[in-house]
Amino acid sequence: MESLYVSPYTLEFRVRETLYLFNQLSGAVDRLSDKAVQQEWRLLKSFGRCSPTLSEVLRSRGYVWRDRQEEEVLIERLRRASDQQASRIMRCHVILTYDCNLQCAYCYEEGILREREVVGRERLKAMMGVIEHLALETRSEKARIVLFGGEPLLKRPRQVTRIQQVLEHATRNGWDIEVVTNGVDLDYFVPILAEHKISQIQVTLDGPKDIHDGRRPRVDGAGSFEAVVRSIDSALASQLPIAVRVNADTQNVEHIAELVNHFAARGWLDESRFGAYWGLTFDLHDRHPYCATSHVMLKRILDIRRKHPLTKRVSLEAWEALQFLLYPFLLKEPRLPKFFFCGAQRNEWCFDLYGDVYFCADGVGREEFKTGRYDPTFELDHQRARFWRQPETSQAPGCAQCRVRLCCGGGCWFRRACTSRYPPATCCTEHVWPLLAVTMKYLHRSPEVFEVARKTPERRPAL
């Protein structure tokens, strides 16, 4: 009987008397309920041998291999597929201003320059020229412009003009257009946006009126809820796609049922162009004491979903780590492993009104995250650029031996840097293992809480 190599990328979850196996490379999830099979699995891990029948099943699912080299071939194929998928779309965040009309309790951009200045005409022209150059150089299938800030949609004459220029330039070049806005002035811009093909407008609502207004007040202290609701109504009436982000923490999570009932009362849940999803707050300035780790928040959200099924309309898709279990368990569709955390490590760019270049959208406006200039000439700080564009950030400090690194990709380097100084040191920001453990526990006993986690699966590329 040949000795088998047990994949180190296999995770085990014990829920009561059941043992679940999950392999991060193959995406397989299997339930071992039989005690004899569980014992045989334990012996296999210790001695590398098991019955031919079990061996055949485990090999077909990617839990065991003839040797390490055989598994390494698959890893390299998956790594190439991951890079190809990441390079399909080049995302370019366009920051017309750092000014904002809200003062959110958990704002991660606090401390950066909040001048009312808006990008000048010639600098914007230089920015668009650099994006055109990069779109050709990177050979991406599609370039995507993301209007970002600060607040990109401020109702000021000069800013309105610049927004129109960006939209017209993107439309002429066939680029996708996204908008990330707080939604306060969105209704004013709806007629302008409706003239272009907008792929998504992200707007934040953190709860019913009293909760939202307390967390996301205007600069003068007035509430913003009514203005955001009015903007969403206006956008949907003009057939613009709206994605409502709800930033989860212990302050607002218990109010989600009331918020979703508000969605239903306004008819938003009947709109095909409307969606909502959970984000997660993180506090960089010790001003928002309600932040909690993802697994703590997930448990509370899933308990609420059991009591209030309509709250399942607020998707957990943005919490990517748990999708590694949901896809194979519910949809029989594996996800590609994460060899990097986000677009900042691959094909994402940020251009601000001062002529500076960043790779991380969360780090814009901060000197330590700047990676270059685009005006008067385009040039990168190659040392900083290499730091971000590493071939595999799942091998980051503290990650190389982590058992869940291919469901994480090394974590958020922006939060690492803010926590442990720059450059990021050994510091876990994602807490993926407890998140997966909570997910598997609920999949075992209450899989219905995930039933609308996704409508259409993204298929893994053929290898």
N, C-alpha and C positions, 0 to 999 in steps of 0.2 A: 504494500500500500504506500503510495507516494506521500511525501510530506508536503503540506499545503501552506502557502503564505497567506496569513490573515490580514486583510486590509486594515491599516491603522486609521483609515478614514471612516470606519464603521462606528457609529454611536449606538449605545444601548440605553433604553428607557424601560424601567420596570414600573408598571402600574398595577398595583395589587399583585395578583398571581401571574400576570401576563408580562412577557418580555418582548419588547419591540426592538427591531434592528433597523437602522437607517444608514445607508452608505452615501456619503457626500459626493462621490464621483458618479456612481450609476444612478443616483436618485431613488434607489429602491427602498421601500418601506415594507417590512414583513412582521407579522405577529406570530410569536412562538408561544402557544398556549399549553402545549403538551409538555409535561415535566420531563419526560425522557428526552425529548428533542432539546430542551433547555440544557439538560445535563450533557448531552452530546456536544452542544455548542461550547460549553465550558471546557470540556476535554480537548476539543479542537483548538481552542485558544492556547491551552497549556502545552499540547503535544504536537499540534499540526496535523492531526489525523482524525478522520471520521468515516462513517459508512459511505460506500459509493453512492447510495441513493441521496443522502443529504449533501454529499460533496457536489454532486451534479447540480442540485438546486442552488446551493450557495454560490457556485461558480457562475451560473447563469445570471445571478442577481448582483454579482460584483463584490460579494463579501470575502471571497477567497480567490487566490490566483496560484499558478504554478510557482511563480517567484516574483520578486519585487520588480524585476525588469519588465515583466509582462504588464504590470500595473502602470509603470512609468510611461509606457507607450500610450496608454489611454490618457494619462495626465497631460502629456504633451499635446495630444489631439484636442483635448478639452480647452487647454490654455490658448491654442491657436483660434479655436472657435469663439472663445470669449473675447479675444482681441478683435476678431473680425466683426463680431456683433457690436462691440463698443465703438468701432471706427465708422459704423454706418452713418451716424448722425453727428455732426459737429455743432455743439451748442455754444452760442456766443451771447453772453449776458451784456446788454447795452445799458450802461448806467448814465442817464442824462443828468441826474442830480443826486446828491446825498440828502437833500432836504426831505422832511416828512411832516405830515399834518397830524400824526398820532404820537403818543408817548406810551407805548405798550409796556406793561409791567416787566416783561421778560425779554425786552429788546436786546438782541445780541450785537447790534450795531451801535450800542451806546458808547460814547466816547470818541467816535469818529467825527470829522468836521461836518457840521450841519449847516453850512452856508446856503443861502437861497440861490446861489449861482447855478446856471444851467449851461450845458456844453455849448461852445460856440459853433458857428456854422462851418468854419474851415476845419476845426478839429473833428467834427462829426463826419465831414467828408473824408478825412484821413482815416478815421475809424472804419468807415464802410469799405474803403479801399483795402485796408488790411484784411478785413473779413473776406472780401472777394479773393484776395491772394491766398489766404489760408484754405479756403474752400477748394481751390484748384490744387494747392500743394498737398493737402492731406488726402485728396481723392475720395472724400466722403460722398456717400450717395446723396446726402441731403444736408444742407446747412439750416440751422434753426436759430432765429433771433429771439431772445428772451428780454422783453422790456422789464428792467429791474431797477432797484434803487438802494437806499432811500425809497421814496414813493415815486414811481414813474409817472403816474397819472395825477399830476397837480394842475389845477385849473388856472394856469397862468399863461398869458399870451405867448411868451417866448418858448415856454415848454410845449405848448400845443403845437407850435410851428415845428419844433424839432421832432415831436412824435410823428407828425404827418410826414416829415422827410424820411424818417426811419421806415415807416410803413410802406411808403411808395418805393423806396430803394429795395426793400425786401421783396415786395410783390414783383417788381421788374425782374429780379434775379431768381424768382421761383423759390424763395426761402420760406420755410415754415415760420410762423409767428406765434409766440406765446406772450402772455402778460402776467406778471406777478404783482398784484396790487392789493392794497387794503380795502379797496372798493368804495371809499368815501366819495370820490369825485368820478367814479366810473360812469355814472349815468350821463354825465356831460359828454364823455368820449364815445358813448355807444354809437352815435351816427357815424363818427369817423372810423371806428373799428369795423363797423358793419360793411364798409366799402372794401374790406380786404378779407382774405381767407385766414381766419384766426383759428389755430388748432386748439387753444385752451386759454381761458382766463382763470387764474387762481385767485380766489378771494377768501379771506379768513373770517369766520364767525365762531366765536369761542363759547357760545351758549345762548340762552335766552337773553332778553334785553338787559336785565340788571347785572347778570354775570358778565356778558360781553362788554358792557359799558364800563364796568369796574376794572377790567383787564386791558381794554384797548380804548382809552379815552382820547379825545382830541387834545391838541397842545394846550388849549384854553380850559381843559377840564370837562367840556361837554361830552355827551355820549356820541358814539358813532354807529350804533346798531341800526337805527332807522334809516340812515343814509345808505348803509351797506345793503339792507333789504331792498330799498327802492332801486338801487343800482342793479341788483340781481334780477328783479322783476323786469327792468328795462332791457337788460342784456338778453334774457330769455325771450322776451317779446320780439327782439330783433334777430332771433335765431343764432345768437352767439353762444358758444359752449362755456359752461361755468363749472368749475371744480371748487367746491367749498372745502377749505381746510379747517379742521377743528383741532386746535393744539391741546393735547390731553395733559392734565395733571390733576392732583387731588382736589384742587379748588373747583373745577368745573365738571369733572367726569360724571358725577351723579345727576347732573342737569341735562344730560344728553337726550333723554326721552322727551323732555319738554321742547328742546330745540328741534328734534325730528318731527314732533307733532306740528310745530310751526312750519317746517318744510312742507308737510302734507297739507296743512290748511291753506297755504298759498298756491298749492297745485304744483310745486316744484318736483315732487317725486313722480309725477306723471310725465315730466318733460324728458325726452330722450337725450337732450343736450345738458342735462343737469346730473351732477354726481357730487358725492361728499366723501371725505376720507379723514382718518385720524392722523394727526402729526404727533409730535412729542416735544414738550417744552424742555429746554435746558437753560440753567441759570448761570451766566458767566460773571455776574456782578453781585451775587449774594443779596439780591433785592426781592427775589420771588421764592418764598420758602415752600412752595407747593410742588416743586418738581419731584419726580420719582423715577426710578429705573423702569425700563420697558416691561420687564416681566411682572412687576408690581401693578403697573397700569393695565397690562393685558388681562390679568386675572380679574380686575375690577370691571373692565369692559365686557368680558365674556359673561360674567355673572349678570350684568345689566342686560345683555343680549338674551339671556334665558328668561328674564322677567319681562322684558319689553322687546319682543321680536322685531318690531319696526326699526329699532336702532341698528339692526344689521345692515340697513341702507347706508350707514357710515362705514365705509370700507377700511379694512386693515391692510390693504395692498401696499401702502408705503412702508410698512414694517416688514422689510424684505426678508429678514431671517426666517420668520415663521412660515413664509411661502415654501421653503424647502421641504417642509412636512406636509403642508396643505395640498400642494400640487400632486405629489404621488399618492397621497392617502385618499383624496377626494376626487381628483381628476385623472389619475393615472398618467400624469404628465410630469416628467422630471424637470428640474431647473438646472441650468448650467452652474457649476461651482463658481464662487467668487474668488478670483485671483487678485482682485483689487477692490477697493471700497466704492468709489464713485467716479463720475466723469472727470473730476479734478486730476485724477491720475492717468487719464487717457486723452480725451478729445473735447475738453471743456475750456472755454476762454471767457474772461471778463475784461471789459474795456470801460474805463470810467471817464468822467468829464475832464480830468486833469491830464490825460494822455498816458495813464498808467495801465499796465497789464497785470492781471491776476489769473490764477488757475482755479481758485476756490471762491465760489460765490459768497460763502459765509465770511470770508476773510477780507472782502473788498474794503478799501479805505484805511487799511492798517499797513503801516510801513513794513512790518516784519513778514507780511504775506505777499508783498509785491514781487512779481517775477520779471518785470521789464517795462519797456515804454513802447508806444506805437506812434508818438508824435514828439519831435519832428521826424524821426525815423523809427522804423520797427526794429527793436533789438531786445534780446532776452538776456537776463542774468543766467548764464548757462549752469552755474552751480546750483542756484535755486530751482531752475527748471528741471535739472536732473533729479533733484530731491523729490519733486512732485511726480514727475513722469517715470517712476520706477517700473521695471518689468513685472514685478510681482509684490504688491504691498502686503499680501498675506504673510510675507516673511519679515514684516516690520519688527522692530524691537519688542520682545515679549510675546510675539505671535508665532514664531517658527515652530514651537512645540505645543501650541494650543490645539486641542482636539477638535475644535469647531471652527477653525480658521477659514475653511472653504465655504462656510455659511456666513462669513463676516467680512473677509477681505482685508483685514487689518484695522477696521474701525475708522472713525472720522478723525482725520489728521488735524482738522481745525480745532476740534474739542480737545484732542491730545495736547496740541500746542498751547491752548489757553489754560489747560490744567497743569502741564508740566514744563512750561516754557518752550521756547522755540530753539532748535527743531524738536519735534515730538520725541519723547523718550518712552520707556516702558510704561504704558498706561492703557487700560482697557476702558473703552467708552461705550461699548455696545451690550455687554452682559448677555451674550447670545445663548450660552448654555442654559441658564435658568429660563430664558424666554422659550427655548425649544422644549424644555421639560414641562412648562405650563401648557404649551400647545399640545403636546402628546397626551397629557393628562385629560384635557378636555376633548380631544379627538377620541379617546377611549370611552369616555362616559357620556359625552354630550356633543357628538359631531354636528348636530343640527345648528349649533351656534355659529358654525363656519359656512353654512350652506350657500350663502350668497357672497362668499369671499371674493369670487371672481366669476364673471359671466363668460368670458372667452379666454381660454388659456393661450399663453404665448408658447408656441411649440419650440422645443429644443431643436437646434439645427441638426440635420443629418450629418453623421460623422463617418 
